[in-house]
């Protein structure tokens, strides 16, 4: 699976998450290396970097600046689902590596 030049939007997020429906992720992929810039909603600026396995699963680290001016970091594992319309939905399990180190789940979909 290749995520290059795909855009995603948050559909569902845990209460302790910061992304929402206004957050847009712009993915770039070279080989199995994935990067993204994202912003919108509570996120002023965010970046992620990760590795994509042959099944399209992504293991990534991310950092972001929120609207409060805080720098927050975390890790995430995303599992893809291809929808009937051909778009990709990513089911994510994540954990903050700063602050309270809490965990959460989110779903983002290709737009």
Helices and strands as residue ranges (DSSP letters): E 7-13, E 24-30, E 33-40, E 43-52, E 58-66, E 71-82, E 88-96, E 103-110
